[in-house]
């Protein structure tokens, strides 16, 4: 019986960890896309309108990510743009992971 309880407990933890990873990966991928658009010069208003169209009432988190992206500087050379995207993507992933 104890082995069964341990197995079920470990299974639940494993499922939760995978769900957490999937959620954080999705959020960080979205954040990377947002930062790419920000670095390419897309206006915040366009990104917010798009988020509202796609996510409707659930757009709040995406809009927060957009706001965070626009707090970061916009770069002119491709190397710095790529670095900004990678760092922002990682920051959002880590923030999500730590939140759970």
KOLGU-4560 file (N, C-alpha, C; in nm, 3 decimals, padded with zeros to 5 digits):
<recs>
<n_xx: 00.082 n_yy: -00.120 n_zz: 00.000 ca_xx: 00.000 ca_yy: 00.000 ca_zz: 00.000 c_xx: 00.086 c_yy: 00.126 c_zz: 00.000 mol: A seq: 1 type: UNK>
<n_xx: 00.193 n_yy: 00.126 n_zz: 00.080 ca_xx: 00.281 ca_yy: 00.242 ca_zz: 00.085 c_xx: 00.347 c_yy: 00.267 c_zz: -00.051 mol: A seq: 2 type: UNK>
<n_xx: 00.383 n_yy: 00.158 n_zz: -00.119 ca_xx: 00.445 ca_yy: 00.173 ca_zz: -00.251 c_xx: 00.346 c_yy: 00.236 c_zz: -00.349 mol: A seq: 3 type: UNK>
<n_xx: 00.220 n_yy: 00.198 n_zz: -00.340 ca_xx: 00.118 ca_yy: 00.255 ca_zz: -00.427 c_xx: 00.101 c_yy: 00.404 c_zz: -00.399 mol: A seq: 4 type: UNK>
<n_xx: 00.096 n_yy: 00.443 n_zz: -00.274 ca_xx: 00.081 ca_yy: 00.584 ca_zz: -00.237 c_xx: 00.202 c_yy: 00.663 c_zz: -00.286 mol: A seq: 5 type: UNK>
<n_xx: 00.321 n_yy: 00.608 n_zz: -00.268 ca_xx: 00.443 ca_yy: 00.674 ca_zz: -00.314 c_xx: 00.441 c_yy: 00.689 c_zz: -00.466 mol: A seq: 6 type: UNK>
<n_xx: 00.400 n_yy: 00.583 n_zz: -00.535 ca_xx: 00.394 ca_yy: 00.586 ca_zz: -00.682 c_xx: 00.294 c_yy: 00.693 c_zz: -00.729 mol: A seq: 7 type: UNK>
<n_xx: 00.177 n_yy: 00.698 n_zz: -00.669 ca_xx: 00.077 ca_yy: 00.797 ca_zz: -00.706 c_xx: 00.128 c_yy: 00.938 c_zz: -00.677 mol: A seq: 8 type: UNK>
<n_xx: 00.191 n_yy: 00.956 n_zz: -00.562 ca_xx: 00.245 ca_yy: 01.087 ca_zz: -00.526 c_xx: 00.352 c_yy: 01.132 c_zz: -00.626 mol: A seq: 9 type: UNK>
<n_xx: 00.442 n_yy: 01.043 n_zz: -00.660 ca_xx: 00.547 ca_yy: 01.077 ca_zz: -00.757 c_xx: 00.488 c_yy: 01.103 c_zz: -00.895 mol: A seq: 10 type: UNK>
<n_xx: 00.385 n_yy: 01.030 n_zz: -00.930 ca_xx: 00.319 ca_yy: 01.052 ca_zz: -01.059 c_xx: 00.255 c_yy: 01.189 c_zz: -01.066 mol: A seq: 11 type: UNK>
<n_xx: 00.191 n_yy: 01.229 n_zz: -00.957 ca_xx: 00.127 ca_yy: 01.361 ca_zz: -00.951 c_xx: 00.232 c_yy: 01.471 c_zz: -00.962 mol: A seq: 12 type: UNK>
<n_xx: 00.341 n_yy: 01.456 n_zz: -00.890 ca_xx: 00.450 ca_yy: 01.554 ca_zz: -00.896 c_xx: 00.507 c_yy: 01.561 c_zz: -01.037 mol: A seq: 13 type: UNK>
<n_xx: 00.524 n_yy: 01.447 n_zz: -01.100 ca_xx: 00.578 ca_yy: 01.442 ca_zz: -01.236 c_xx: 00.485 c_yy: 01.511 c_zz: -01.335 mol: A seq: 14 type: UNK>
<n_xx: 00.355 n_yy: 01.487 n_zz: -01.324 ca_xx: 00.256 ca_yy: 01.550 ca_zz: -01.412 c_xx: 00.256 c_yy: 01.701 c_zz: -01.390 mol: A seq: 15 type: UNK>
<n_xx: 00.260 n_yy: 01.743 n_zz: -01.264 ca_xx: 00.262 ca_yy: 01.886 ca_zz: -01.234 c_xx: 00.388 c_yy: 01.951 c_zz: -01.291 mol: A seq: 16 type: UNK>
<n_xx: 00.503 n_yy: 01.886 n_zz: -01.275 ca_xx: 00.629 ca_yy: 01.941 ca_zz: -01.326 c_xx: 00.624 c_yy: 01.954 c_zz: -01.477 mol: A seq: 17 type: UNK>
<n_xx: 00.567 n_yy: 01.856 n_zz: -01.545 ca_xx: 00.557 ca_yy: 01.863 ca_zz: -01.691 c_xx: 00.462 c_yy: 01.974 c_zz: -01.733 mol: A seq: 18 type: UNK>
<n_xx: 00.351 n_yy: 01.988 n_zz: -01.663 ca_xx: 00.255 ca_yy: 02.095 ca_zz: -01.693 c_xx: 00.319 c_yy: 02.231 c_zz: -01.670 mol: A seq: 19 type: UNK>
<n_xx: 00.394 n_yy: 02.242 n_zz: -01.561 ca_xx: 00.464 ca_yy: 02.367 ca_zz: -01.531 c_xx: 00.563 c_yy: 02.400 c_zz: -01.641 mol: A seq: 20 type: UNK>
<n_xx: 00.641 n_yy: 02.302 n_zz: -01.684 ca_xx: 00.739 ca_yy: 02.322 ca_zz: -01.789 c_xx: 00.670 c_yy: 02.364 c_zz: -01.920 mol: A seq: 21 type: UNK>
<n_xx: 00.560 n_yy: 02.297 n_zz: -01.955 ca_xx: 00.487 ca_yy: 02.331 ca_zz: -02.077 c_xx: 00.432 c_yy: 02.473 c_zz: -02.071 mol: A seq: 22 type: UNK>
<n_xx: 00.375 n_yy: 02.511 n_zz: -01.958 ca_xx: 00.320 ca_yy: 02.646 ca_zz: -01.942 c_xx: 00.430 c_yy: 02.750 c_zz: -01.954 mol: A seq: 23 type: UNK>
<n_xx: 00.540 n_yy: 02.730 n_zz: -01.883 ca_xx: 00.649 ca_yy: 02.827 ca_zz: -01.885 c_xx: 00.716 c_yy: 02.833 c_zz: -02.022 mol: A seq: 24 type: UNK>
<n_xx: 00.727 n_yy: 02.722 n_zz: -02.090 ca_xx: 00.784 ca_yy: 02.720 ca_zz: -02.225 c_xx: 00.693 c_yy: 02.800 c_zz: -02.319 mol: A seq: 25 type: UNK>
<n_xx: 00.563 n_yy: 02.780 n_zz: -02.309 ca_xx: 00.470 ca_yy: 02.854 ca_zz: -02.393 c_xx: 00.476 c_yy: 03.004 c_zz: -02.368 mol: A seq: 26 type: UNK>
<n_xx: 00.480 n_yy: 03.041 n_zz: -02.241 ca_xx: 00.490 ca_yy: 03.183 ca_zz: -02.206 c_xx: 00.621 c_yy: 03.244 c_zz: -02.255 mol: A seq: 27 type: UNK>
<n_xx: 00.730 n_yy: 03.172 n_zz: -02.240 ca_xx: 00.859 ca_yy: 03.227 ca_zz: -02.282 c_xx: 00.868 c_yy: 03.234 c_zz: -02.435 mol: A seq: 28 type: UNK>
<n_xx: 00.809 n_yy: 03.138 n_zz: -02.506 ca_xx: 00.805 ca_yy: 03.147 ca_zz: -02.652 c_xx: 00.726 c_yy: 03.269 c_zz: -02.695 mol: A seq: 29 type: UNK>
<n_xx: 00.613 n_yy: 03.292 n_zz: -02.631 ca_xx: 00.530 ca_yy: 03.410 ca_zz: -02.659 c_xx: 00.609 c_yy: 03.537 c_zz: -02.629 mol: A seq: 30 type: UNK>
<n_xx: 00.681 n_yy: 03.538 n_zz: -02.519 ca_xx: 00.762 ca_yy: 03.655 ca_zz: -02.482 c_xx: 00.871 c_yy: 03.681 c_zz: -02.586 mol: A seq: 31 type: UNK>
<n_xx: 00.931 n_yy: 03.576 n_zz: -02.638 ca_xx: 01.032 ca_yy: 03.591 ca_zz: -02.742 c_xx: 00.973 c_yy: 03.654 c_zz: -02.868 mol: A seq: 32 type: UNK>
<n_xx: 00.855 n_yy: 03.609 n_zz: -02.906 ca_xx: 00.787 ca_yy: 03.666 ca_zz: -03.022 c_xx: 00.757 c_yy: 03.814 c_zz: -02.999 mol: A seq: 33 type: UNK>
<n_xx: 00.708 n_yy: 03.845 n_zz: -02.880 ca_xx: 00.677 ca_yy: 03.984 ca_zz: -02.847 c_xx: 00.802 c_yy: 04.071 c_zz: -02.853 mol: A seq: 34 type: UNK>
<n_xx: 00.913 n_yy: 04.022 n_zz: -02.797 ca_xx: 01.036 ca_yy: 04.101 ca_zz: -02.799 c_xx: 01.090 c_yy: 04.115 c_zz: -02.941 mol: A seq: 35 type: UNK>
<n_xx: 01.075 n_yy: 04.013 n_zz: -03.023 ca_xx: 01.116 ca_yy: 04.025 ca_zz: -03.164 c_xx: 01.038 c_yy: 04.138 c_zz: -03.231 mol: A seq: 36 type: UNK>
<n_xx: 00.907 n_yy: 04.141 n_zz: -03.208 ca_xx: 00.824 ca_yy: 04.246 ca_zz: -03.266 c_xx: 00.864 c_yy: 04.382 c_zz: -03.212 mol: A seq: 37 type: UNK>
<n_xx: 00.893 n_yy: 04.390 n_zz: -03.082 ca_xx: 00.934 ca_yy: 04.516 ca_zz: -03.021 c_xx: 01.066 c_yy: 04.564 c_zz: -03.085 mol: A seq: 38 type: UNK>
<n_xx: 01.161 n_yy: 04.470 n_zz: -03.102 ca_xx: 01.290 ca_yy: 04.506 ca_zz: -03.161 c_xx: 01.277 c_yy: 04.545 c_zz: -03.309 mol: A seq: 39 type: UNK>
<n_xx: 01.174 n_yy: 04.493 n_zz: -03.376 ca_xx: 01.150 ca_yy: 04.527 ca_zz: -03.517 c_xx: 01.073 c_yy: 04.658 c_zz: -03.532 mol: A seq: 40 type: UNK>
<n_xx: 01.028 n_yy: 04.716 n_zz: -03.421 ca_xx: 00.961 ca_yy: 04.845 ca_zz: -03.427 c_xx: 00.810 c_yy: 04.841 c_zz: -03.427 mol: A seq: 41 type: UNK>
<n_xx: 00.751 n_yy: 04.725 n_zz: -03.401 ca_xx: 00.605 ca_yy: 04.716 ca_zz: -03.393 c_xx: 00.557 c_yy: 04.795 c_zz: -03.271 mol: A seq: 42 type: UNK>
<n_xx: 00.453 n_yy: 04.872 n_zz: -03.290 ca_xx: 00.399 ca_yy: 04.954 ca_zz: -03.182 c_xx: 00.333 c_yy: 04.868 c_zz: -03.074 mol: A seq: 43 type: UNK>
<n_xx: 00.344 n_yy: 04.913 n_zz: -02.951 ca_xx: 00.282 ca_yy: 04.842 ca_zz: -02.839 c_xx: 00.131 c_yy: 04.829 c_zz: -02.860 mol: A seq: 44 type: UNK>
<n_xx: 00.069 n_yy: 04.933 n_zz: -02.913 ca_xx: -00.076 ca_yy: 04.931 ca_zz: -02.933 c_xx: -00.118 c_yy: 04.819 c_zz: -03.027 mol: A seq: 45 type: UNK>
<n_xx: -00.038 n_yy: 04.793 n_zz: -03.128 ca_xx: -00.070 ca_yy: 04.684 ca_zz: -03.222 c_xx: -00.058 c_yy: 04.549 c_zz: -03.153 mol: A seq: 46 type: UNK>
<n_xx: 00.046 n_yy: 04.532 n_zz: -03.073 ca_xx: 00.063 ca_yy: 04.405 ca_zz: -03.000 c_xx: -00.049 c_yy: 04.384 c_zz: -02.899 mol: A seq: 47 type: UNK>
<n_xx: -00.089 n_yy: 04.489 n_zz: -02.831 ca_xx: -00.197 ca_yy: 04.477 ca_zz: -02.732 c_xx: -00.329 c_yy: 04.446 c_zz: -02.801 mol: A seq: 48 type: UNK>
<n_xx: -00.358 n_yy: 04.514 n_zz: -02.910 ca_xx: -00.482 ca_yy: 04.485 ca_zz: -02.984 c_xx: -00.483 c_yy: 04.340 c_zz: -03.031 mol: A seq: 49 type: UNK>
<n_xx: -00.371 n_yy: 04.293 n_zz: -03.081 ca_xx: -00.361 ca_yy: 04.155 ca_zz: -03.126 c_xx: -00.383 c_yy: 04.057 c_zz: -03.011 mol: A seq: 50 type: UNK>
<n_xx: -00.323 n_yy: 04.085 n_zz: -02.895 ca_xx: -00.341 ca_yy: 03.999 ca_zz: -02.777 c_xx: -00.487 c_yy: 03.994 c_zz: -02.736 mol: A seq: 51 type: UNK>
<n_xx: -00.554 n_yy: 04.108 n_zz: -02.739 ca_xx: -00.696 ca_yy: 04.112 ca_zz: -02.702 c_xx: -00.781 c_yy: 04.033 c_zz: -02.801 mol: A seq: 52 type: UNK>
<n_xx: -00.747 n_yy: 04.040 n_zz: -02.930 ca_xx: -00.821 ca_yy: 03.964 ca_zz: -03.030 c_xx: -00.801 c_yy: 03.813 c_zz: -03.012 mol: A seq: 53 type: UNK>
<n_xx: -00.677 n_yy: 03.774 n_zz: -02.987 ca_xx: -00.644 ca_yy: 03.632 ca_zz: -02.976 c_xx: -00.691 c_yy: 03.573 c_zz: -02.843 mol: A seq: 54 type: UNK>
<n_xx: -00.665 n_yy: 03.644 n_zz: -02.733 ca_xx: -00.689 ca_yy: 03.587 ca_zz: -02.600 c_xx: -00.815 c_yy: 03.637 c_zz: -02.531 mol: A seq: 55 type: UNK>
<n_xx: -00.876 n_yy: 03.742 n_zz: -02.584 ca_xx: -00.998 ca_yy: 03.795 ca_zz: -02.524 c_xx: -00.979 c_yy: 03.832 c_zz: -02.378 mol: A seq: 56 type: UNK>
<n_xx: -01.065 n_yy: 03.778 n_zz: -02.292 ca_xx: -01.060 ca_yy: 03.808 ca_zz: -02.149 c_xx: -00.934 c_yy: 03.753 c_zz: -02.081 mol: A seq: 57 type: UNK>
<n_xx: -00.862 n_yy: 03.665 n_zz: -02.149 ca_xx: -00.742 ca_yy: 03.605 ca_zz: -02.091 c_xx: -00.614 c_yy: 03.676 c_zz: -02.135 mol: A seq: 58 type: UNK>
<n_xx: -00.626 n_yy: 03.795 n_zz: -02.191 ca_xx: -00.511 ca_yy: 03.867 ca_zz: -02.248 c_xx: -00.425 c_yy: 03.937 c_zz: -02.144 mol: A seq: 59 type: UNK>
<n_xx: -00.468 n_yy: 03.943 n_zz: -02.021 ca_xx: -00.399 ca_yy: 04.022 ca_zz: -01.918 c_xx: -00.251 c_yy: 03.986 c_zz: -01.903 mol: A seq: 60 type: UNK>
<n_xx: -00.220 n_yy: 03.858 n_zz: -01.898 ca_xx: -00.081 ca_yy: 03.815 ca_zz: -01.880 c_xx: 00.003 c_yy: 03.853 c_zz: -02.002 mol: A seq: 61 type: UNK>
<n_xx: -00.052 n_yy: 03.834 n_zz: -02.121 ca_xx: 00.021 ca_yy: 03.870 ca_zz: -02.243 c_xx: 00.045 c_yy: 04.021 c_zz: -02.249 mol: A seq: 62 type: UNK>
<n_xx: -00.053 n_yy: 04.098 n_zz: -02.208 ca_xx: -00.037 ca_yy: 04.244 ca_zz: -02.206 c_xx: 00.071 c_yy: 04.285 c_zz: -02.105 mol: A seq: 63 type: UNK>
<n_xx: 00.080 n_yy: 04.215 n_zz: -01.994 ca_xx: 00.186 ca_yy: 04.241 ca_zz: -01.897 c_xx: 00.323 c_yy: 04.211 c_zz: -01.959 mol: A seq: 64 type: UNK>
<n_xx: 00.333 n_yy: 04.104 n_zz: -02.033 ca_xx: 00.458 ca_yy: 04.069 ca_zz: -02.100 c_xx: 00.494 c_yy: 04.176 c_zz: -02.204 mol: A seq: 65 type: UNK>
<n_xx: 00.394 n_yy: 04.224 n_zz: -02.276 ca_xx: 00.416 ca_yy: 04.332 ca_zz: -02.373 c_xx: 00.470 c_yy: 04.456 c_zz: -02.301 mol: A seq: 66 type: UNK>
<n_xx: 00.409 n_yy: 04.491 n_zz: -02.189 ca_xx: 00.456 ca_yy: 04.606 ca_zz: -02.112 c_xx: 00.600 c_yy: 04.589 c_zz: -02.067 mol: A seq: 67 type: UNK>
<n_xx: 00.635 n_yy: 04.471 n_zz: -02.021 ca_xx: 00.772 ca_yy: 04.444 ca_zz: -01.979 c_xx: 00.869 c_yy: 04.455 c_zz: -02.097 mol: A seq: 68 type: UNK>
<n_xx: 00.828 n_yy: 04.407 n_zz: -02.213 ca_xx: 00.914 ca_yy: 04.415 ca_zz: -02.331 c_xx: 00.943 c_yy: 04.559 c_zz: -02.368 mol: A seq: 69 type: UNK>
<n_xx: 00.843 n_yy: 04.646 n_zz: -02.352 ca_xx: 00.862 ca_yy: 04.785 ca_zz: -02.389 c_xx: 00.937 c_yy: 04.866 c_zz: -02.282 mol: A seq: 70 type: UNK>
<n_xx: 00.966 n_yy: 04.804 n_zz: -02.170 ca_xx: 01.055 ca_yy: 04.866 ca_zz: -02.072 c_xx: 01.201 c_yy: 04.844 c_zz: -02.109 mol: A seq: 71 type: UNK>
<n_xx: 01.225 n_yy: 04.749 n_zz: -02.198 ca_xx: 01.360 ca_yy: 04.719 ca_zz: -02.243 c_xx: 01.396 c_yy: 04.807 c_zz: -02.363 mol: A seq: 72 type: UNK>
<n_xx: 01.526 n_yy: 04.838 n_zz: -02.379 ca_xx: 01.564 ca_yy: 04.923 ca_zz: -02.492 c_xx: 01.547 c_yy: 04.852 c_zz: -02.627 mol: A seq: 73 type: UNK>
<n_xx: 01.530 n_yy: 04.933 n_zz: -02.730 ca_xx: 01.523 ca_yy: 04.884 ca_zz: -02.867 c_xx: 01.661 c_yy: 04.904 c_zz: -02.929 mol: A seq: 74 type: UNK>
<n_xx: 01.712 n_yy: 04.801 n_zz: -02.993 ca_xx: 01.846 ca_yy: 04.806 ca_zz: -03.050 c_xx: 01.842 c_yy: 04.817 c_zz: -03.201 mol: A seq: 75 type: UNK>
<n_xx: 01.951 n_yy: 04.866 n_zz: -03.258 ca_xx: 01.957 ca_yy: 04.886 ca_zz: -03.402 c_xx: 02.033 c_yy: 04.775 c_zz: -03.474 mol: A seq: 76 type: UNK>
<n_xx: 02.127 n_yy: 04.710 n_zz: -03.407 ca_xx: 02.201 ca_yy: 04.604 ca_zz: -03.477 c_xx: 02.145 c_yy: 04.467 c_zz: -03.443 mol: A seq: 77 type: UNK>
<n_xx: 02.161 n_yy: 04.376 n_zz: -03.536 ca_xx: 02.099 ca_yy: 04.243 ca_zz: -03.524 c_xx: 02.152 c_yy: 04.163 c_zz: -03.405 mol: A seq: 78 type: UNK>
<n_xx: 02.280 n_yy: 04.175 n_zz: -03.375 ca_xx: 02.335 ca_yy: 04.101 ca_zz: -03.263 c_xx: 02.268 c_yy: 04.142 c_zz: -03.133 mol: A seq: 79 type: UNK>
<n_xx: 02.257 n_yy: 04.271 n_zz: -03.108 ca_xx: 02.195 ca_yy: 04.321 ca_zz: -02.985 c_xx: 02.046 c_yy: 04.287 c_zz: -02.980 mol: A seq: 80 type: UNK>
<n_xx: 01.980 n_yy: 04.291 n_zz: -03.095 ca_xx: 01.837 ca_yy: 04.253 ca_zz: -03.101 c_xx: 01.821 c_yy: 04.107 c_zz: -03.058 mol: A seq: 81 type: UNK>
<n_xx: 01.906 n_yy: 04.020 n_zz: -03.114 ca_xx: 01.898 ca_yy: 03.877 ca_zz: -03.082 c_xx: 01.926 c_yy: 03.854 c_zz: -02.934 mol: A seq: 82 type: UNK>
<n_xx: 02.024 n_yy: 03.923 n_zz: -02.881 ca_xx: 02.057 ca_yy: 03.912 ca_zz: -02.738 c_xx: 01.937 c_yy: 03.955 c_zz: -02.653 mol: A seq: 83 type: UNK>
<n_xx: 01.873 n_yy: 04.065 n_zz: -02.691 ca_xx: 01.758 ca_yy: 04.115 ca_zz: -02.615 c_xx: 01.646 c_yy: 04.013 c_zz: -02.615 mol: A seq: 84 type: UNK>
<n_xx: 01.622 n_yy: 03.949 n_zz: -02.730 ca_xx: 01.517 ca_yy: 03.847 ca_zz: -02.740 c_xx: 01.551 c_yy: 03.728 c_zz: -02.651 mol: A seq: 85 type: UNK>
<n_xx: 01.674 n_yy: 03.680 n_zz: -02.659 ca_xx: 01.714 ca_yy: 03.563 ca_zz: -02.580 c_xx: 01.708 c_yy: 03.591 c_zz: -02.430 mol: A seq: 86 type: UNK>
<n_xx: 01.755 n_yy: 03.707 n_zz: -02.390 ca_xx: 01.753 ca_yy: 03.741 ca_zz: -02.247 c_xx: 01.611 c_yy: 03.759 c_zz: -02.195 mol: A seq: 87 type: UNK>
<n_xx: 01.526 n_yy: 03.822 n_zz: -02.275 ca_xx: 01.387 ca_yy: 03.843 ca_zz: -02.234 c_xx: 01.313 c_yy: 03.709 c_zz: -02.225 mol: A seq: 88 type: UNK>
<n_xx: 01.336 n_yy: 03.623 n_zz: -02.323 ca_xx: 01.274 ca_yy: 03.490 ca_zz: -02.323 c_xx: 01.314 c_yy: 03.413 c_zz: -02.197 mol: A seq: 89 type: UNK>
<n_xx: 01.442 n_yy: 03.416 n_zz: -02.165 ca_xx: 01.490 ca_yy: 03.347 ca_zz: -02.045 c_xx: 01.433 c_yy: 03.408 c_zz: -01.918 mol: A seq: 90 type: UNK>
<n_xx: 01.426 n_yy: 03.540 n_zz: -01.913 ca_xx: 01.373 ca_yy: 03.608 ca_zz: -01.795 c_xx: 01.228 c_yy: 03.566 c_zz: -01.769 mol: A seq: 91 type: UNK>
<n_xx: 01.147 n_yy: 03.561 n_zz: -01.875 ca_xx: 01.007 ca_yy: 03.522 ca_zz: -01.859 c_xx: 00.996 c_yy: 03.376 c_zz: -01.817 mol: A seq: 92 type: UNK>
<n_xx: 01.077 n_yy: 03.288 n_zz: -01.877 ca_xx: 01.074 ca_yy: 03.147 ca_zz: -01.839 c_xx: 01.108 c_yy: 03.130 c_zz: -01.691 mol: A seq: 93 type: UNK>
<n_xx: 01.216 n_yy: 03.191 n_zz: -01.648 ca_xx: 01.258 ca_yy: 03.179 ca_zz: -01.509 c_xx: 01.154 c_yy: 03.239 c_zz: -01.415 mol: A seq: 94 type: UNK>
<n_xx: 01.099 n_yy: 03.354 n_zz: -01.451 ca_xx: 00.995 ca_yy: 03.415 ca_zz: -01.368 c_xx: 00.874 c_yy: 03.325 c_zz: -01.354 mol: A seq: 95 type: UNK>
<n_xx: 00.834 n_yy: 03.263 n_zz: -01.463 ca_xx: 00.720 ca_yy: 03.169 ca_zz: -01.461 c_xx: 00.753 c_yy: 03.049 c_zz: -01.373 mol: A seq: 96 type: UNK>
<n_xx: 00.870 n_yy: 02.992 n_zz: -01.395 ca_xx: 00.910 ca_yy: 02.873 ca_zz: -01.321 c_xx: 00.916 c_yy: 02.899 c_zz: -01.171 mol: A seq: 97 type: UNK>
<n_xx: 00.969 n_yy: 03.016 n_zz: -01.133 ca_xx: 00.978 ca_yy: 03.050 ca_zz: -00.991 c_xx: 00.841 c_yy: 03.080 c_zz: -00.930 mol: A seq: 98 type: UNK>
<n_xx: 00.747 n_yy: 03.124 n_zz: -01.013 ca_xx: 00.613 ca_yy: 03.154 ca_zz: -00.965 c_xx: 00.537 c_yy: 03.030 c_zz: -00.922 mol: A seq: 99 type: UNK>
<n_xx: 00.578 n_yy: 02.914 n_zz: -00.976 ca_xx: 00.511 ca_yy: 02.789 ca_zz: -00.941 c_xx: 00.600 c_yy: 02.710 c_zz: -00.852 mol: A seq: 100 type: UNK>
</recs>
